[in-house]
């Protein structure tokens, strides 16, 4: 056995280990069960690896969760970033809300948003995770504020509407849609909510 193989064996990491697939599986477990609800057995079973392999590749549970959240932002929740890149304000807001509706009603996908479901309620031991998710959500809200401020400078958003207030409003609506999805609202029901919001702010 060569040095590399010996090290790999001691770390418990199997050959051919697919980190991307394992991380995808971990993300789904956290999404479905929350940070605290996901046990190490849940994670390693879904990832198809043992604990030593998990620690070697991703670190502890908290580090794995942070990696899973990054993957979530680049994967399932990518529609948010795409919406913010739209050149017209109406399309930005419409794509955020309609994108949320499609995302939250995707068949075979956990109901709700990982950022809300996974770490909204945490005990003392998981407080750093809860704080990290608060910052993650605030970061998303700040991205909205910057985009709306840009729209205001371009004359698309009336001066009487504060970009920060609109960002909080849209973030609140998206969080509310998450609750509706968890409660079993259908895609059509949530779409009507999104359409009503667009109409109420004059962007329908």
Secondary structure as UniProt FT lines:
FT   HELIX           3..11
FT   TURN            15..16
FT   HELIX           19..33
FT   TURN            35..37
FT   HELIX           40..47
FT   HELIX           51..58
FT   HELIX           61..74
FT   TURN            75..77
FT   HELIX           78..84
FT   HELIX           89..104
FT   TURN            107..108
FT   HELIX           114..117
FT   TURN            118..119
FT   HELIX           124..126
FT   HELIX           127..153
FT   TURN            154..155
FT   TURN            159..160
FT   HELIX           163..182
FT   TURN            183..184
FT   HELIX           187..200
FT   TURN            201..202
//
